[in-house]
């Protein structure tokens, strides 16, 4: 199966004072760490799904992705600050130290928290929720391992769950912000 590697999360969270939705993954995959940014695996559907939810083109470069997130009022980070893991296997995660999401929630007290998939959700419930008053809503995973969900179905479900927080008082129009 491979050997454990100790990983210290190397990406800063992406957020600003206007963030309304925080989406937490578990930990960047090997491909994302090689790419140098969140959801860097070419088959991960995060960027396609969020672009469909917002109604904007899919961002390509890291700078475009950061701008897209901030312009769309979406914050992104991960539940895990560091852990031991074999490759990108969520099932192998152990010795977790959770991220301190208060960095984001203190600046954005009304932010809604979502987790991208089951692993992020269970890790959040185990490591962050006991010290927080913010339950997280579980989104279906955009990972290529979640093959039972098409990109279109993911986009529909994500839009249903997060749109009420993103589009409140905006009439689905981000150009006036």
C-alpha positions in Angstrom: 0.0 0.0 0.0 2.9 2.4 0.5 4.5 4.2 3.4 3.2 6.9 5.6 4.4 10.4 5.0 4.0 13.2 7.5 2.3 16.1 5.7 2.1 19.7 7.0 -0.5 21.6 5.0 1.4 24.1 2.9 -1.4 26.2 1.3 -2.8 29.3 3.0 -6.6 29.5 3.3 -8.2 31.6 0.7 -10.7 34.1 2.2 -11.4 37.7 2.8 -13.9 39.7 4.9 -16.6 39.3 2.3 -16.5 35.5 2.3 -19.9 33.9 3.0 -19.2 30.2 2.4 -16.3 28.2 3.7 -15.6 24.9 1.9 -13.3 22.6 3.7 -11.6 19.6 2.1 -9.7 17.0 4.1 -6.1 17.6 2.9 -4.6 18.4 -0.5 -3.9 15.3 -2.6 -0.4 14.4 -3.8 -1.4 16.0 -7.2 -2.7 19.1 -5.5 0.5 19.4 -3.5 2.6 19.0 -6.7 0.4 21.6 -8.4 0.7 24.0 -5.5 -3.0 24.8 -4.9 -6.4 23.4 -3.8 -8.1 20.8 -6.0 -5.1 20.5 -8.4 -5.9 16.9 -9.6 -7.0 17.3 -13.2 -9.9 15.0 -12.6 -11.2 16.7 -9.5 -14.4 18.5 -10.3 -14.3 21.2 -7.7 -13.5 24.0 -10.2 -16.1 22.9 -12.7 -18.8 22.5 -10.0 -18.1 25.9 -8.3 -18.0 27.6 -11.7 -21.4 26.1 -12.5 -22.8 27.2 -9.2 -21.6 30.7 -9.6 -22.3 30.9 -13.4 -18.8 31.9 -14.4 -16.2 30.3 -16.6 -13.9 27.7 -15.0 -10.8 29.4 -13.7 -7.5 27.9 -15.0 -4.4 29.4 -13.3 -3.9 29.6 -9.6 -4.3 33.4 -9.7 -7.6 33.0 -11.6 -8.7 30.5 -9.0 -7.9 32.7 -6.1 -9.7 35.7 -7.7 -12.7 33.5 -8.6 -13.1 32.3 -5.0 -12.7 35.8 -3.5 -15.0 37.4 -6.1 -17.6 34.7 -5.5 -17.4 35.1 -1.7 -16.1 31.5 -1.3 -13.4 30.7 1.2 -11.4 27.4 0.8 -9.3 25.6 3.3 -8.9 22.1 4.7 -9.8 20.4 8.0 -6.3 19.0 8.4 -3.3 21.2 9.3 -1.0 18.1 9.5 -1.2 14.4 9.6 0.3 11.1 8.5 -1.0 9.7 5.2 -0.1 7.2 2.6 -0.2 8.9 -0.8 -3.6 10.5 -1.2 -5.5 7.8 0.6 -8.1 9.4 2.9 -8.6 6.0 4.5 -5.0 6.0 5.7 -5.1 9.4 7.5 -3.9 9.3 11.1 -2.3 11.5 13.8 -4.4 14.5 12.7 -3.9 18.1 13.9 -6.8 20.1 12.8 -6.7 23.5 11.1 -7.8 26.5 13.2 -10.7 27.8 11.2 -11.2 30.6 13.7 -8.8 32.5 11.5 -11.7 32.7 9.1 -14.7 32.6 11.3 -13.5 35.4 13.5 -13.2 37.7 10.4 -16.4 36.3 8.9 -18.7 35.6 11.9 -21.7 34.7 9.7 -19.9 32.4 7.3 -21.6 29.1 6.5 -19.3 26.0 6.8 -19.4 23.2 4.3 -17.3 20.1 3.9 -16.4 18.6 0.6 -17.1 14.9 1.0 -17.4 12.3 3.7 -13.9 12.3 5.0 -13.7 16.0 5.4 -17.1 15.8 7.2 -16.1 13.1 9.6 -12.8 14.8 10.4 -14.5 18.1 10.9 -17.0 16.5 13.3 -14.3 14.7 15.2 -11.6 17.4 15.4 -13.2 20.9 14.9 -16.8 20.7 15.9 -16.2 19.9 19.6 -14.4 23.2 20.0 -16.8 25.2 17.7 -20.4 26.2 17.6 -20.5 25.7 13.9 -21.9 22.5 12.5 -20.8 21.9 8.9 -23.0 20.9 6.0 -21.7 17.9 4.1 -21.5 18.4 0.3 -21.0 15.4 -2.0 -17.4 15.0 -2.9 -15.9 16.5 -6.1 -13.2 13.8 -6.0 -12.9 11.6 -9.0 -13.3 8.7 -6.5 -16.9 9.8 -6.2 -17.9 8.3 -9.5 -21.6 7.8 -8.7 -22.1 11.6 -9.0 -21.8 13.3 -12.4 -20.5 16.8 -12.6 -23.9 18.0 -13.4 -25.5 16.3 -10.5 -22.8 17.6 -8.2 -23.3 21.2 -9.4 -27.1 20.9 -8.9 -26.7 19.7 -5.3 -23.9 22.1 -4.4 -26.0 25.0 -5.8 -29.1 23.9 -3.9 -27.1 23.8 -0.6 -24.8 26.8 -0.9 -26.7 29.3 -3.1 -28.8 30.6 -0.2 -25.6 31.8 1.5 -23.8 33.0 -1.5 -26.6 34.9 -3.2 -28.4 36.5 -0.3 -29.2 40.1 -1.1 -27.3 39.9 -4.4 -30.0 38.7 -6.8 -27.4 36.2 -8.2 -25.3 39.2 -9.4 -21.7 39.5 -8.2 -20.7 42.3 -10.6 -22.1 45.0 -8.2 -20.0 43.9 -5.2 
